[in-house]
């Protein structure tokens, strides 16, 4: 069974999809969910995301599972290790396997659990915003929000 919740955020609607046990997608992409109902899990995720947007929650604690290869799963796991309020470059993120930088960037782009798996925290080596499925304006907002909440870095990011 698939369940869904929709959350209104400062960045637009966020759709949360889950099965009986795991969150499978958190996306800004519109989904046809008219035949789906909410579950305790999707409501919990919505509550946690509300806390994130309110600046009171920095770490999520619900079960996630998205389809992907072992390589992609490894990349997504590594993304969760980027600290809240911080960024890293694709080059630094892939320094353990520099020949795979394009594959790592591709896996990052296939992440279907936005915000929770923080692919938005990876930027270009030159400090510029690059690639975000939700749009670069959302990526910039998320990074600025996290820096403001964590009180790290510049008062305002300049990209």
DSSP file (Angstrom, degrees, kcal/mol; ACC not computed):
  #  RESIDUE AA STRUCTURE BP1 BP2  ACC     N-H-->O    O-->H-N    N-H-->O    O-->H-N    TCO  KAPPA ALPHA  PHI   PSI    X-CA   Y-CA   Z-CA
    1    1 A X              0   0    0      0, 0.0     2,-0.4     0, 0.0    19,-0.3   0.000 360.0 360.0 360.0 143.0    0.0    0.0    0.0
    2    2 A X        -     0   0    0     17,-0.1    35,-0.5    18,-0.1     2,-0.3  -0.921 360.0-169.3-113.0 138.7    1.2    3.5   -0.7
    3    3 A X  E     -A   18   0A   0     15,-3.2    15,-2.0    -2,-0.4     2,-0.3  -0.848   2.5-165.8-122.8 158.6    0.4    6.5    1.5
    4    4 A X  E     -A   17   0A   0     33,-2.1     2,-0.3    -2,-0.3    13,-0.2  -1.000  12.7-176.1-148.5 145.8    0.8   10.2    0.9
    5    5 A X  E     -A   16   0A   0     11,-1.9    11,-3.1    -2,-0.3     2,-0.5  -0.974  16.3-147.2-132.0 150.3    0.8   13.5    2.7
    6    6 A X  E     -A   15   0A   0     -2,-0.3     2,-0.5     9,-0.2     9,-0.2  -0.978  12.4-163.6-120.2 132.1    1.2   17.0    1.2
    7    7 A X  E     -A   14   0A   0      7,-2.8     7,-2.6    -2,-0.5     2,-0.5  -0.954  15.4-138.1-118.8 128.4    2.9   19.7    3.2
    8    8 A X  E     +A   13   0A   0     -2,-0.5     2,-0.2     5,-0.2     5,-0.2  -0.749  35.7 172.5 -81.1 126.5    2.7   23.4    2.4
    9    9 A X  E >   -A   12   0A   0      3,-1.1     3,-1.7    -2,-0.5    41,-0.0  -0.772  51.4 -98.4-127.5 171.2    6.2   24.9    2.8
   10   10 A X  T 3  S+     0   0    0      1,-0.3     3,-0.1    -2,-0.2    -2,-0.0   0.656 126.4  50.7 -63.2 -13.1    7.9   28.2    2.2
   11   11 A X  T 3  S-     0   0    0      1,-0.5    -1,-0.3   130,-0.0     2,-0.2   0.259 123.4 -93.1-107.9  10.2    9.2   26.6   -1.0
   12   12 A X  E <  S-A    9   0A   0     -3,-1.7    -3,-1.1     2,-0.1    -1,-0.5  -0.575  72.9 -16.9 106.4-173.7    5.8   25.2   -2.3
   13   13 A X  E     -A    8   0A   0     -5,-0.2     2,-0.5    -2,-0.2    -5,-0.2  -0.433  54.5-160.8 -71.7 137.7    4.1   21.9   -1.9
   14   14 A X  E     -A    7   0A   0     -7,-2.6    -7,-2.8    -2,-0.2     2,-0.5  -0.986   7.6-150.7-119.3 122.7    6.2   19.0   -0.7
   15   15 A X  E     -AB   6  27A   0     12,-3.2    12,-2.4    -2,-0.5     2,-0.5  -0.819   6.1-160.9 -99.0 131.9    4.7   15.5   -1.4
   16   16 A X  E     -AB   5  26A   0    -11,-3.1   -11,-1.9    -2,-0.5     2,-0.4  -0.953   8.5-173.0-113.1 122.3    5.6   12.7    1.0
   17   17 A X  E     +AB   4  25A   0      8,-3.0     7,-2.2    -2,-0.5     8,-1.7  -0.926  10.8 162.9-116.3 142.9    5.1    9.1   -0.2
   18   18 A X  E     -AB   3  23A   0    -15,-2.0   -15,-3.2    -2,-0.4     5,-0.2  -0.986  27.3-142.6-151.0 157.2    5.6    6.0    1.9
   19   19 A X        -     0   0    0      3,-2.5   -17,-0.1    -2,-0.3    22,-0.1  -0.234  59.0 -71.1-100.0-159.1    4.7    2.3    2.0
   20   20 A X  S    S+     0   0    0    -19,-0.3    21,-0.1     1,-0.2     3,-0.1   0.785 129.6  17.7 -66.7 -25.4    3.8    0.5    5.2
   21   21 A X  S    S+     0   0    0      1,-0.2     2,-0.3    20,-0.0    42,-0.2   0.684 119.8  38.9-120.6 -24.9    7.3    0.7    6.6
   22   22 A X        -     0   0    0     43,-0.1    -3,-2.5    40,-0.1     2,-0.5  -0.942  68.6-116.9-136.8 149.7    9.4    3.3    4.8
   23   23 A X  E     +Bc  18  64A   0     40,-2.9    42,-2.5    -2,-0.3    -5,-0.3  -0.758  32.0 179.6 -78.0 127.9    9.3    6.8    3.4
   24   24 A X  E     +     0   0A   0     -7,-2.2     2,-0.3    -2,-0.5    43,-0.2   0.616  59.1  14.8-108.5 -18.1   10.0    6.3   -0.3
   25   25 A X  E     -B   17   0A   0     -8,-1.7    -8,-3.0    41,-0.1     2,-0.4  -0.960  41.7-179.0-160.6 139.2    9.9    9.8   -1.7
   26   26 A X  E     +Bd  16 113A   0     86,-2.5    88,-2.7    -2,-0.3     2,-0.3  -0.941  36.9 159.1-134.0 113.1    9.9   13.5   -0.5
   27   27 A X  E     -B   15   0A   0    -12,-2.4   -12,-3.2    -2,-0.4     4,-0.1  -0.965  53.5-147.5-144.7 150.4    9.6   15.7   -3.5
   28   28 A X  S    S+     0   0    0     -2,-0.3     2,-0.2   -14,-0.2   -15,-0.1   0.539  75.9 106.0 -86.5 -10.5    8.6   19.1   -4.8
   29   29 A X  S    S-     0   0    0    -14,-0.1   -14,-0.2     1,-0.1    -2,-0.1  -0.510  82.8-108.8 -71.8 134.5    7.4   17.4   -8.0
   30   30 A X        -     0   0    0     -2,-0.2     2,-0.3   -16,-0.1    -1,-0.1  -0.419  39.7-169.5 -66.4 136.8    3.7   17.3   -8.4
   31   31 A X        -     0   0    0     -2,-0.1     2,-1.1    -4,-0.1    -1,-0.0  -0.942  29.5-116.8-126.8 148.0    2.3   13.8   -8.0
   32   32 A X        +     0   0    0     -2,-0.3     3,-0.1     1,-0.1    -2,-0.0  -0.757  51.3 149.8 -83.5 104.0   -1.2   12.3   -8.6
   33   33 A X    >   +     0   0    0     -2,-1.1     3,-2.1     1,-0.1    -1,-0.1   0.124  23.0 121.1-121.6  18.4   -2.1   11.2   -5.1
   34   34 A X  T 3  S+     0   0    0      1,-0.3    -1,-0.1     3,-0.0    -2,-0.0   0.768  79.9  45.1 -61.6 -26.2   -5.9   11.7   -5.2
   35   35 A X  T 3  S+     0   0    0     -3,-0.1     2,-0.3     2,-0.1    -1,-0.3   0.384  98.7  93.1 -95.6   4.2   -6.5    8.0   -4.4
   36   36 A X    <   -     0   0    0     -3,-2.1     2,-0.3   -33,-0.1   -33,-0.2  -0.713  58.8-154.0-101.5 149.0   -3.9    7.9   -1.6
   37   37 A X        -     0   0    0    -35,-0.5   -33,-2.1    -2,-0.3     2,-0.1  -0.741  24.3-101.1-113.2 164.8   -4.5    8.4    2.1
   38   38 A X        -     0   0    0     -2,-0.3     2,-0.3   -35,-0.2   -33,-0.1  -0.421  33.4-159.9 -78.1 159.3   -2.2    9.6    4.9
   39   39 A X     >  -     0   0    0     -2,-0.1     4,-2.3     1,-0.1     5,-0.2  -0.834  36.9-100.4-128.8 171.8   -0.6    7.2    7.3
   40   40 A X  H  > S+     0   0    0     -2,-0.3     4,-2.1     1,-0.2     5,-0.1   0.884 124.1  52.4 -58.8 -37.2    0.9    7.7   10.7
   41   41 A X  H  > S+     0   0    0      2,-0.2     4,-2.4     1,-0.2    -1,-0.2   0.942 109.2  45.9 -66.6 -47.9    4.3    7.6    9.0
   42   42 A X  H  > S+     0   0    0      1,-0.2     4,-2.2     2,-0.2    -1,-0.2   0.869 113.6  50.7 -66.1 -33.5    3.6   10.3    6.4
   43   43 A X  H  X S+     0   0    0     -4,-2.3     4,-2.4     2,-0.2    -1,-0.2   0.899 109.3  51.2 -67.2 -39.9    2.1   12.5    9.1
   44   44 A X  H  X S+     0   0    0     -4,-2.1     4,-2.5    -5,-0.2    -2,-0.2   0.915 110.2  49.1 -61.3 -43.7    5.2   12.0   11.3
   45   45 A X  H  X S+     0   0    0     -4,-2.4     4,-2.9     2,-0.2     5,-0.2   0.922 109.9  51.3 -62.4 -44.5    7.4   13.0    8.3
   46   46 A X  H  X S+     0   0    0     -4,-2.2     4,-2.4     1,-0.2    -2,-0.2   0.914 110.2  49.8 -59.1 -43.0    5.2   16.1    7.7
   47   47 A X  H  X S+     0   0    0     -4,-2.4     4,-1.9     2,-0.2    -2,-0.2   0.917 112.1  47.5 -61.7 -43.6    5.6   17.1   11.4
   48   48 A X  H  X S+     0   0    0     -4,-2.5     4,-2.2     2,-0.2    -2,-0.2   0.908 111.7  49.8 -66.0 -41.0    9.3   16.7   11.2
   49   49 A X  H  X S+     0   0    0     -4,-2.9     4,-2.7     2,-0.2     5,-0.2   0.883 107.4  54.7 -65.6 -36.8    9.6   18.7    8.0
   50   50 A X  H  X S+     0   0    0     -4,-2.4     4,-1.8    -5,-0.2    -1,-0.2   0.909 108.3  49.9 -59.3 -40.8    7.5   21.4    9.6
   51   51 A X  H  X>S+     0   0    0     -4,-1.9     5,-2.4     2,-0.2     6,-1.2   0.886 108.7  52.4 -63.4 -39.9   10.0   21.4   12.4
   52   52 A X  H ><5S+     0   0    0     -4,-2.2     3,-1.1     4,-0.2    -2,-0.2   0.953 111.8  44.9 -59.5 -50.4   12.8   21.7    9.9
   53   53 A X  H 3<5S+     0   0    0     -4,-2.7    -1,-0.2     1,-0.3    -2,-0.2   0.796 111.3  53.7 -68.1 -27.2   11.2   24.7    8.2
   54   54 A X  H 3<5S-     0   0    0     -4,-1.8    -1,-0.3    -5,-0.2    -2,-0.2   0.599 114.8-118.4 -80.0 -10.8   10.5   26.3   11.6
   55   55 A X  T <<5S+     0   0    0     -3,-1.1    -3,-0.2    -4,-0.7    -2,-0.1   0.630  89.0 105.1  84.7  14.1   14.2   25.9   12.5
   56   56 A X  S   <S+     0   0    0     -5,-2.4     2,-0.4    -6,-0.2    -4,-0.2   0.489  71.6  54.8-104.3  -4.5   13.6   23.6   15.5
   57   57 A X        +     0   0    0     -6,-1.2    -2,-0.2    -8,-0.1    -1,-0.1  -0.995  44.1 165.2-133.6 129.7   14.7   20.3   13.9
   58   58 A X        +     0   0    0     -2,-0.4     2,-0.4     1,-0.2    -1,-0.1   0.551  68.5  47.8-117.2 -14.6   18.0   19.6   12.3
   59   59 A X  S    S-     0   0    0     25,-0.0     2,-0.3   -11,-0.0    -1,-0.2  -0.993  70.2-142.4-132.4 138.2   18.0   15.8   12.1
   60   60 A X        -     0   0    0     -2,-0.4   -15,-0.0    56,-0.2    -2,-0.0  -0.689   9.3-168.9 -97.5 150.3   15.3   13.5   10.8
   61   61 A X        +     0   0    0     -2,-0.3     2,-0.3     2,-0.1    -1,-0.0  -0.388  44.3 105.1-139.9  61.9   14.5   10.1   12.4
   62   62 A X  S    S-     0   0    0    -17,-0.0     2,-0.2   -39,-0.0   -40,-0.1  -0.950  74.6 -91.7-133.3 157.5   12.1    8.1   10.3
   63   63 A X        -     0   0    0     -2,-0.3   -40,-2.9   -42,-0.2     2,-0.3  -0.487  43.9-172.8 -74.5 132.7   12.8    5.1    8.1
   64   64 A X  B     +c   23   0A   0    -42,-0.2     2,-0.3    -2,-0.2   -40,-0.2  -0.917  12.9 170.1-124.7 151.7   13.7    5.8    4.5
   65   65 A X        +     0   0    0    -42,-2.5     2,-0.4    -2,-0.3   -43,-0.1  -0.806   4.2 176.8-161.4 115.7   14.2    3.5    1.5
   66   66 A X        -     0   0    0     -2,-0.3     2,-0.2    47,-0.0   -41,-0.1  -0.917  36.7-103.1-121.2 153.0   14.5    4.6   -2.1
   67   67 A X        +     0   0    0     -2,-0.4     2,-0.3   -43,-0.2    45,-0.1  -0.496  63.9 116.2 -73.1 136.7   15.1    2.4   -5.1
   68   68 A X        -     0   0    0     -2,-0.2    -2,-0.0    43,-0.0    39,-0.0  -0.936  61.8 -77.5 175.6 166.7   18.7    2.5   -6.5
   69   69 A X     >  -     0   0    0     -2,-0.3     4,-2.7     1,-0.1     5,-0.2  -0.192  49.7-102.1 -71.1 168.8   21.8    0.6   -7.1
   70   70 A X  H  > S+     0   0    0      1,-0.2     4,-2.1     2,-0.2     5,-0.1   0.892 125.4  53.3 -59.1 -38.9   24.3   -0.3   -4.3
   71   71 A X  H  > S+     0   0    0      2,-0.2     4,-2.1     1,-0.2    -1,-0.2   0.944 110.1  46.0 -61.4 -48.8   26.5    2.5   -5.6
   72   72 A X  H  > S+     0   0    0      1,-0.2     4,-2.8     2,-0.2     5,-0.2   0.910 110.0  54.2 -61.5 -42.7   23.6    5.1   -5.4
   73   73 A X  H  X S+     0   0    0     -4,-2.7     4,-2.3     1,-0.2    -1,-0.2   0.902 108.3  50.5 -57.8 -40.8   22.6    3.8   -2.0
   74   74 A X  H  X S+     0   0    0     -4,-2.1     4,-2.2     2,-0.2    -1,-0.2   0.905 110.2  48.8 -64.1 -42.0   26.2    4.5   -0.8
   75   75 A X  H  X S+     0   0    0     -4,-2.1     4,-2.0     2,-0.2    -2,-0.2   0.934 112.1  48.7 -62.5 -46.2   26.2    8.0   -2.3
   76   76 A X  H  X S+     0   0    0     -4,-2.8     4,-1.2     1,-0.2    -2,-0.2   0.880 110.1  51.7 -64.0 -37.6   22.9    8.8   -0.6
   77   77 A X  H  < S+     0   0    0     -4,-2.3     3,-0.4    -5,-0.2     4,-0.3   0.918 109.2  50.6 -63.5 -42.3   24.2    7.4    2.7
   78   78 A X  H >< S+     0   0    0     -4,-2.2     3,-1.5     1,-0.2     4,-0.2   0.844 102.5  61.1 -64.6 -33.6   27.3    9.6    2.4
   79   79 A X  H >< S+     0   0    0     -4,-2.0     3,-1.7     1,-0.3    -1,-0.2   0.862  95.8  60.9 -60.5 -34.9   25.0   12.7    1.8
   80   80 A X  T 3< S+     0   0    0     -4,-1.2    -1,-0.3    -3,-0.4    -2,-0.2   0.636  95.4  63.8 -69.8 -10.8   23.5   12.2    5.2
   81   81 A X  T <  S+     0   0    0     -3,-1.5     2,-0.6    -4,-0.3    -1,-0.3   0.508  73.5 103.9 -90.4  -4.9   26.9   12.7    6.7
   82   82 A X  S <  S-     0   0    0     -3,-1.7    36,-0.1    -4,-0.2     3,-0.1  -0.686  82.4-115.5 -76.5 119.9   27.2   16.3    5.5
   83   83 A X    >   -     0   0    0     -2,-0.6     3,-1.9     1,-0.1    -2,-0.1  -0.188  30.3 -95.1 -61.9 146.4   26.5   18.4    8.6
   84   84 A X  T 3  S+     0   0    0      1,-0.3    -1,-0.1   -26,-0.1     3,-0.1  -0.320 111.9  21.3 -54.4 134.6   23.4   20.6    8.9
   85   85 A X  T 3  S+     0   0    0      1,-0.3     2,-0.3    -3,-0.1    -1,-0.3   0.490 108.6  96.8  82.9   3.0   24.3   24.2    7.9
   86   86 A X    <   -     0   0    0     -3,-1.9     2,-0.3    -4,-0.1    -1,-0.3  -0.820  54.5-154.4-122.1 162.6   27.4   23.2    5.9
   87   87 A X        -     0   0    0     -2,-0.3     2,-0.3    -3,-0.1    35,-0.2  -0.873   3.6-165.1-128.5 164.1   28.2   22.5    2.3
   88   88 A X  E     -e  122   0B   0     33,-2.3    35,-2.8    -2,-0.3     2,-0.2  -0.966  23.3-115.2-142.1 158.0   30.8   20.5    0.4
   89   89 A X  E  >  -e  123   0B   0     -2,-0.3     4,-2.9    33,-0.2    35,-0.2  -0.534  26.0-115.4 -89.8 161.1   31.9   20.5   -3.2
   90   90 A X  H  > S+     0   0    0     33,-1.4     4,-1.7     2,-0.2    34,-0.1   0.888 118.1  53.7 -59.6 -38.6   31.4   17.6   -5.6
   91   91 A X  H  4 S+     0   0    0      2,-0.2    -1,-0.2     1,-0.2     4,-0.1   0.936 113.1  41.1 -63.0 -46.7   35.2   17.3   -5.8
   92   92 A X  H >4 S+     0   0    0      1,-0.2     3,-1.3     2,-0.2     4,-0.3   0.904 112.9  54.6 -68.0 -40.4   35.5   17.0   -2.0
   93   93 A X  H 3< S+     0   0    0     -4,-2.9     3,-0.3     1,-0.3    -1,-0.2   0.814 116.3  38.3 -62.3 -30.4   32.5   14.8   -1.7
   94   94 A X  T >< S+     0   0    0     -4,-1.7     3,-2.1    -5,-0.2     6,-0.3   0.242  79.8 111.4-105.2  13.3   34.0   12.4   -4.3
   95   95 A X  G X  S+     0   0    0     -3,-1.3     3,-0.6     1,-0.3    -1,-0.2   0.757  73.0  61.8 -63.1 -22.6   37.6   12.6   -3.2
   96   96 A X  G 3  S+     0   0    0     -3,-0.3    -1,-0.3     1,-0.3    -2,-0.1   0.704 125.4  16.8 -71.6 -18.5   37.5    9.0   -1.9
   97   97 A X  G X  S+     0   0    0     -3,-2.1     3,-2.2     1,-0.1    -1,-0.3  -0.460  73.8 171.6-150.4  68.8   36.8    7.9   -5.5
   98   98 A X  G X  S+     0   0    0     -3,-0.6     3,-1.2     1,-0.3     4,-0.2   0.738  75.8  61.7 -61.3 -25.1   37.7   10.8   -7.8
   99   99 A X  G 3  S+     0   0    0      1,-0.2    -1,-0.3     2,-0.1     3,-0.3   0.669 101.6  55.1 -73.1 -13.4   37.3    8.8  -11.0
  100  100 A X  G <>  +     0   0    0     -3,-2.2     4,-3.0    -6,-0.3     5,-0.3   0.185  68.8 117.2-102.4  16.9   33.6    8.4  -10.1
  101  101 A X  H <> S+     0   0    0     -3,-1.2     4,-2.4     1,-0.2    -1,-0.2   0.873  78.8  46.6 -56.6 -40.0   32.8   12.1   -9.7
  102  102 A X  H  > S+     0   0    0     -3,-0.3     4,-2.4     2,-0.2    -1,-0.2   0.903 113.3  48.3 -69.6 -39.2   30.3   12.1  -12.6
  103  103 A X  H  > S+     0   0    0      2,-0.2     4,-2.5     1,-0.2    -2,-0.2   0.888 112.3  49.9 -66.4 -37.8   28.6    8.9  -11.3
  104  104 A X  H  X S+     0   0    0     -4,-3.0     4,-2.5     2,-0.2    -2,-0.2   0.920 111.1  48.4 -65.4 -43.6   28.4   10.4   -7.8
  105  105 A X  H  X S+     0   0    0     -4,-2.4     4,-2.0    -5,-0.3    -2,-0.2   0.889 111.5  50.9 -63.3 -38.5   26.9   13.6   -9.2
  106  106 A X  H  X S+     0   0    0     -4,-2.4     4,-1.0     2,-0.2    -2,-0.2   0.921 110.4  48.1 -65.0 -44.1   24.4   11.5  -11.2
  107  107 A X  H >< S+     0   0    0     -4,-2.5     3,-0.7     1,-0.2     4,-0.4   0.908 109.2  54.1 -62.4 -41.0   23.4    9.5   -8.1
  108  108 A X  H >< S+     0   0    0     -4,-2.5     3,-1.3     1,-0.2    -1,-0.2   0.916 107.2  51.3 -57.0 -43.9   23.1   12.8   -6.2
  109  109 A X  H 3< S+     0   0    0     -4,-2.0    -1,-0.2     1,-0.3    -2,-0.2   0.696 105.1  56.7 -68.3 -19.6   20.7   14.0   -8.9
  110  110 A X  T << S+     0   0    0     -4,-1.0    -1,-0.3    -3,-0.7    -2,-0.2   0.417  74.3 126.1 -93.3   1.4   18.6   10.8   -8.6
  111  111 A X    <   -     0   0    0     -3,-1.3     3,-0.1    -4,-0.4    22,-0.1  -0.420  37.6-174.3 -59.7 125.4   17.9   11.3   -4.9
  112  112 A X        +     0   0    0     -2,-0.2   -86,-2.5     1,-0.2     2,-0.5   0.257  66.0  77.9-108.9  12.0   14.1   11.2   -4.4
  113  113 A X  B  > S-d   26   0A   0    -88,-0.3     4,-2.4     4,-0.1     6,-0.2  -0.669  75.2-159.6-121.2  77.0   14.1   12.0   -0.7
  114  114 A X  T  4  +     0   0    0    -88,-2.7     2,-3.1    -2,-0.5     4,-0.1  -0.112  65.6   0.1 -57.9 150.5   14.6   15.8   -0.8
  115  115 A X  T  4 S+     0   0    0      2,-0.4    -1,-0.2     1,-0.2     3,-0.2  -0.252 123.9  67.3  69.2 -52.0   15.9   17.7    2.2
  116  116 A X  T  4 S+     0   0    0     -2,-3.1     2,-0.9     1,-0.3    -1,-0.2   0.930 107.1  39.6 -64.5 -47.6   16.1   14.5    4.4
  117  117 A X  S  < S-     0   0    0     -4,-2.4     2,-2.6     1,-0.0    -2,-0.4  -0.903 102.1-140.7 -97.6 102.3   18.9   13.2    2.2
  118  118 A X    >   +     0   0    0     -2,-0.9     3,-1.8     1,-0.2    -4,-0.1  -0.290  48.0 149.0 -78.9  65.2   20.6   16.6    1.9
  119  119 A X  G >   +     0   0    0     -2,-2.6     3,-1.5     1,-0.3    -1,-0.2   0.719  66.6  74.5 -64.1 -18.9   21.8   16.6   -1.7
  120  120 A X  G 3  S+     0   0    0      1,-0.3    -1,-0.3    -3,-0.2    23,-0.1   0.668  82.2  69.5 -67.3 -14.9   21.2   20.4   -1.6
  121  121 A X  G <  S+     0   0    0     -3,-1.8   -33,-2.3   -34,-0.1     2,-0.6   0.442  79.7  89.8 -84.6   0.8   24.4   20.7    0.5
  122  122 A X  E <   +e   88   0B   0     -3,-1.5     8,-0.4   -35,-0.2   -33,-0.2  -0.880  56.1 169.8-101.8 125.0   26.6   19.7   -2.4
  123  123 A X  E     -e   89   0B   0    -35,-2.8   -33,-1.4    -2,-0.6     6,-0.2  -0.698  38.5 -75.2-124.9 175.1   27.8   22.7   -4.5
  124  124 A X    >   -     0   0    0      4,-2.9     3,-2.1    -2,-0.2    -1,-0.1  -0.302  42.0-112.2 -70.1 157.4   30.3   23.4   -7.2
  125  125 A X  T 3  S+     0   0    0      1,-0.3    -1,-0.1     2,-0.1   -36,-0.1   0.763 119.0  57.9 -61.0 -25.5   34.1   23.5   -6.5
  126  126 A X  T 3  S-     0   0    0      2,-0.1    -1,-0.3     1,-0.0     3,-0.1   0.357 123.2-105.3 -86.8   6.1   34.0   27.2   -7.3
  127  127 A X  S <  S+     0   0    0     -3,-2.1     2,-0.2     1,-0.3    -2,-0.1   0.457  79.0 132.5  85.9   0.7   31.4   27.8   -4.6
  128  128 A X        -     0   0    0      1,-0.1    -4,-2.9    -5,-0.1     2,-0.4  -0.513  64.4-104.8 -85.6 153.3   28.5   28.2   -7.1
  129  129 A X        +     0   0    0     30,-0.2     2,-0.4    -6,-0.2    -6,-0.1  -0.611  45.8 176.1 -73.5 131.2   25.2   26.5   -6.9
  130  130 A X        -     0   0    0     -2,-0.4    -8,-0.1    -8,-0.4     0, 0.0  -0.992  41.3  -6.9-137.1 146.4   24.9   23.6   -9.3
  131  131 A X        +     0   0    0     -2,-0.4     2,-0.3     1,-0.1    -1,-0.3   0.871  53.4 161.2  42.3 108.4   22.2   21.1  -10.0
  132  132 A X    >   -     0   0    0     -3,-0.1     3,-2.4     1,-0.1    -1,-0.1  -0.862  32.8-146.4-151.3 121.5   19.2   20.7   -7.8
  133  133 A X  T 3  S+     0   0    0     -2,-0.3     3,-0.1     1,-0.3    -1,-0.1   0.797 101.8  55.3 -58.2 -29.8   16.1   18.8   -9.1
  134  134 A X  T 3  S-     0   0    0      1,-0.2    -1,-0.3    -3,-0.1     4,-0.2   0.490 126.8 -88.4 -81.5  -2.2   13.8   21.2   -7.0
  135  135 A X    X>  -     0   0    0     -3,-2.4     4,-1.9     2,-0.1     3,-0.7   0.130  30.8 -98.4 103.0 140.4   15.4   24.2   -8.7
  136  136 A X  H 3> S+     0   0    0      1,-0.3     4,-2.7     2,-0.2     5,-0.2   0.805 120.3  61.8 -62.7 -30.0   18.4   26.3   -7.7
  137  137 A X  H 3> S+     0   0    0      2,-0.2     4,-1.9     1,-0.2    -1,-0.3   0.875 106.1  46.8 -65.3 -34.8   16.3   28.9   -6.0
  138  138 A X  H <> S+     0   0    0     -3,-0.7     4,-3.0     2,-0.2    -2,-0.2   0.907 110.6  52.5 -70.0 -41.1   15.1   26.2   -3.6
  139  139 A X  H  X S+     0   0    0     -4,-1.9     4,-2.5     1,-0.2     5,-0.2   0.934 110.2  48.0 -58.7 -46.5   18.6   25.0   -3.1
  140  140 A X  H  X S+     0   0    0     -4,-2.7     4,-2.5     1,-0.2    -1,-0.2   0.910 112.2  49.5 -61.2 -43.0   19.7   28.5   -2.2
  141  141 A X  H  X S+     0   0    0     -4,-1.9     4,-2.9     2,-0.2    -2,-0.2   0.936 111.4  48.7 -61.6 -46.9   16.8   29.0    0.2
  142  142 A X  H  X S+     0   0    0     -4,-3.0     4,-2.5     1,-0.2    -2,-0.2   0.916 113.0  47.0 -60.8 -44.9   17.5   25.7    1.9
  143  143 A X  H  X S+     0   0    0     -4,-2.5     4,-2.2    -5,-0.2    -1,-0.2   0.918 114.5  46.5 -64.4 -43.0   21.2   26.5    2.4
  144  144 A X  H  X S+     0   0    0     -4,-2.5     4,-2.6    -5,-0.2    -2,-0.2   0.916 111.7  52.0 -65.4 -42.2   20.5   30.0    3.6
  145  145 A X  H  X S+     0   0    0     -4,-2.9     4,-2.6    -5,-0.2     5,-0.2   0.933 111.3  46.7 -58.2 -48.3   17.8   28.6    6.0
  146  146 A X  H  X S+     0   0    0     -4,-2.5     4,-2.8     1,-0.2    -1,-0.2   0.890 112.6  49.3 -64.9 -39.5   20.2   26.1    7.5
  147  147 A X  H  X>S+     0   0    0     -4,-2.2     5,-1.7     2,-0.2     4,-1.2   0.906 111.8  49.2 -65.8 -40.3   23.0   28.6    7.9
  148  148 A X  H  <5S+     0   0    0     -4,-2.6    -2,-0.2     2,-0.2    -1,-0.2   0.939 115.2  43.3 -63.1 -46.5   20.7   31.0    9.6
  149  149 A X  H  <5S+     0   0    0     -4,-2.6    -2,-0.2     1,-0.2    -1,-0.2   0.922 120.3  40.9 -65.8 -44.7   19.4   28.4   12.0
  150  150 A X  H  <5S-     0   0    0     -4,-2.8    -1,-0.2    -5,-0.2    -2,-0.2   0.599 102.8-134.0 -79.6 -10.5   22.8   26.9   12.7
  151  151 A X  T  <5 +     0   0    0     -4,-1.2     2,-0.4     1,-0.2    -3,-0.2   0.928  55.8 143.5  53.8  49.3   24.3   30.4   12.8
  152  152 A X      < -     0   0    0     -5,-1.7    -1,-0.2    -6,-0.2    -2,-0.1  -0.899  47.0 -12.1-116.4 146.5   27.2   29.3   10.7
  153  153 A X  S    S-     0   0    0     -2,-0.4     4,-0.0    -3,-0.1   -67,-0.0  -0.173 105.1  -1.4  73.9-158.7   29.0   31.2    8.0
  154  154 A X        -     0   0    0      1,-0.1     3,-0.2     2,-0.0    -2,-0.1  -0.188  65.5-117.3 -67.3 157.8   28.1   34.5    6.3
  155  155 A X  S    S+     0   0    0      1,-0.3     2,-0.4    -4,-0.1    -1,-0.1   0.864 104.7  16.5 -63.2 -35.4   24.9   36.3    7.2
  156  156 A X  S    S-     0   0    0     -9,-0.0    -1,-0.3    -8,-0.0     2,-0.2  -0.994  85.2-121.3-141.0 133.8   23.8   35.8    3.6
  157  157 A X        -     0   0    0     -2,-0.4     2,-0.6    -3,-0.2   -13,-0.1  -0.481  21.3-151.4 -71.8 140.8   25.2   33.4    1.1
  158  158 A X              0   0    0     -2,-0.2    -1,-0.0     1,-0.1    -4,-0.0  -0.961 360.0 360.0-116.4 116.1   26.5   34.9   -2.1
  159  159 A X              0   0    0     -2,-0.6   -30,-0.2   -31,-0.1    -1,-0.1   0.368 360.0 360.0-118.1 360.0   26.3   32.8   -5.2
